[in-house]
Amino acid sequence: MVDVERWSDIPGYEGYYQASDQGRIKSLRRTILRANGIPQTVKERILRPGRLSSGHLHVALNAPDKSIKTRRVHQLVMLAFVGPTPEGLEICHNDGNHENNRLDNLRFDTHAENMRDVIRHGGNAYTRRTMCPNGHEYTSENAGAIKGRGGRYCRACKSENWRAWRGQQEPRGPRSHCRKGHEYRPGSFTQNGESGRRLCIECQRARTARQRPTHCHRGHEQNSQNAYTGKDGRRQCRVCKNARRRKNSQTP
């Protein structure tokens, strides 16, 4: 059974152009006025599309306002039979052939799925490569996935670059100062038993001072006479404690 080609008006170009479910665009028969004011009859004809570098077909349409606009064929087919493209979606070709603009070959989908179609149909030049630029074969053991961006990298090249970088580094001796600039001298640091790292005593004291508050939440200074350690291990304020005792004793 031969499919009957269906035609539908293109929104915004009613009476001027129609699109078919077979992916063709035609100009309708109509009468126009030339620049000299003489009417001229335009015959009905099938437009011959051009081809973009991406492989998509496009046609030039004369709008009712006398302007000429270039539109892609697959967009006109979907606009005529389905409607405008929803926000956030794109028009995808099911078979990956950008020249096949039949209605049953088009669908609305996300940009991510459109890019996956390119990979599935072999349209991505990078996925067709079997070797890296340095001649290492992309095998399951040698090819690694780039996180976040996608794509592949060569493990052999990465190892060679790492060894070359390490070979250019000058050997570094023990540090003479900590990260804050305090000099490492006898008695100014302690040794970590597990890792063997040196810990700056001045940095540890500054860190402890920052972590320990100097006043309670009511503003009383927590000095050696006023502060004490409670049963829960937290610092307590004697002034606040005495105030609570006086308040409790006055309560009937």
N, C-alpha and C positions, 0 to 999 in steps of 0.2 A: 504494500500500500504506500503510495507516494504522499508525503506530508504536504499539506496545503500551506503555502506561505501566507502568514498573517501580517497585516500592516496596521500600524497605530500612529496617530498624530503625536509629534514630539511637543510636550508642553512648552509654551512660549513661541512655537513656530507653527501653530495651527494654520492650515491652508497653505503652508510653504513647504514643509518637509515632513516625511514620515519615516519611521524605522520598522524593520521587519524582524520577526522572531528568528530569521536565518542570519541576522547580523548584517543586513544591507540597509543603506540609507538612500532614499530617492527624493528628488525635487519634484513637486507637484506642478501640474499645468496651471498657469495663472497669467493674468495680464498686468503688466507693469508700465509705468510712465518713464520714458527715457529722459535724459537731461534736457532735450530740446522740446519736451512736452508731448511728443508723439507716443501713443500707446504701442506696446509691443507684447505679443503673446509668447510666453516661455513654455516650451514643450516639457512634458514629463520625461524624466530620465533618471537612471541609476547613477549615483555619484561614484566616482573612482577615488578611493581613499589613498592617502599617502601613508608612509610608514615612518614612525619615529625611531630613534636609536634604541629605545627600550623594546621595540618590537610591536608596540601598540599602533593600531590604525587610527587615522584621524581624517576629518573632512572639514571644509570651510563652509559655513552657513551664512547666508545673507539674512540678517535679522530684519524684522519689520521696521526698525528705526534706521535702516539703511547701513548699519554697521556690519562688518564682517568679523565673525568669530570662528576660531578653530576649536572644534570639539572632538573628543575621542569617541570612537564608534561604540565601544562597549558601554560607555556612560550614557549615550543616547538611547541605546536599546533598553537598558534597565530603567531609564527615566520614562520611556514611552510605555512600557508594559508593567513595571512594578512601582515606580515612584522615585522620589529623590533619595539619595544615599543617606541613611541615618547618621547622626553625629557619632564620631568615633569609629565608624566602620569604613571599609573599602570594598571595591568590587574585585572579586577574585575569579580567575579562570580555573575551572575544575581540572582540565587536562594540562594546564601549564602553557598552552599555546595562545599567545596574545593576539594571534590573527584569527582565532576561532571565536567569534563574537555571537554565536548562537545563544538564544535565551536560555536553553537548558544547560549551557556550559558556564553560565555566570551565576554568582551568588554574592551576597553581602557577608563579610566576615571581618575580623580584626586585622590590624597590620601585622601582628605576630604570626597569625595563620597564613597571611599572604606571603610572608618571608619563608615560612616552613614549606609552602607549596613550591617556592623556587628551589629549595634544597631537595625536596622529594622528586621533582621532575628533572633534576640535574642542571638547573639553570645557574647555579652558583659556581663560579670559576674556582673558588678556593676549595670547595668540597670535592672537585674532580682531581685535585692534585694528589699524586701518590708519593711525591718526594718533596723535602724542604728545599729552600734555595741553595743549601750547601751539599745537597746530594744524599741526605739521609732518608731512608724509606719511612713513610708514615705507617708503622705497624701498631698493633694494639699495645705493645710494650713501649714503643718509642714516642707515640703521640699522646700529648696531654691536653686536657680541656682548659681553656682560659675562663676562669670564674667571672661571672658578672657580665662579660661582653660576648661570650660565646667564641667559637673558633678553636683552632688547635695550635699547639706549639711543639717544637721538636725537643725532646728530652736530651738527645745527644748534643745538640747545639748549646743548650742551657748548661750542661755539665762542662763543655769545653770553655764557654765564656766564664764560668765560675772559676775554673782552674787558672785561666789566664789572668783573671782579676786578682786572685789570691797570690799569684806569682809576682805581681807588680807591687804588692804591699810590702813595706819595709817592716822587719820584725820590731815589735813594740815591747819594751821592758815594763816593769811594774810602775804603776802610777806614783807620782810624787805628791799629788794633791787629790783630795776628794772632789766630788762633782760641784760642791759649793765653794771650792777654792781653799779649804783648810789644809795646811801642810801635814803630811804623814811624818810624824816624828815619834820617838819612843815615848810611850805613855799617852799618846793622843788618839789611839785607836785600839779596838779589840778585834780578835780573830774569831770568825764564825767557824765553829767546829765541824759542821757538815760540809759546807761549800768551800771553806778556807778563805772567804772574802774578808777584807778589812772593813770595819765599821767605824766611822768617825765619831768620837765621843762628843764633840761639840755639836754635830748635827743631831745626835740622839738627845742631847739636853735641850736643844732648841725645839725639837719635835715634841718632847714631853711637856715643855712650857706652853706650847701652843695648845696641846690637848687638855691641860689642866687649867680650869678657870681660876681667876684671881679673886672673884667676888661671887657670892651666892645670888640666887634669883631676886632677892630683895635688896641687893646692893651692899651687903656687909662684906668687908674684906676678909678673906679666908687666910689669915696668917697662922703662925704656929700656936698662938694662944686661943684663937677663935675656932679653928677648923679641927675636926676629929673624924675618924673613920667609923662609919656605922657597921651594923651587923651584916648588911648586904654588900659591904666593900666600897660603898660610895662615900664621898666626903660630905660631912654634915656641918651646919653652921650652929655654934653654941648660942649665939644671940637669938636666932629664930627659935631654937629649942626652948630656951628660957621664956621667950614670949608666949609660946604655946602653953607651957606649964602654967604661967600666970593667968592666961585666958581660961584654961580649964578649971583652975582653982576658984575663979570668980563665978563660974557658971553654976547656978543652983541645981 
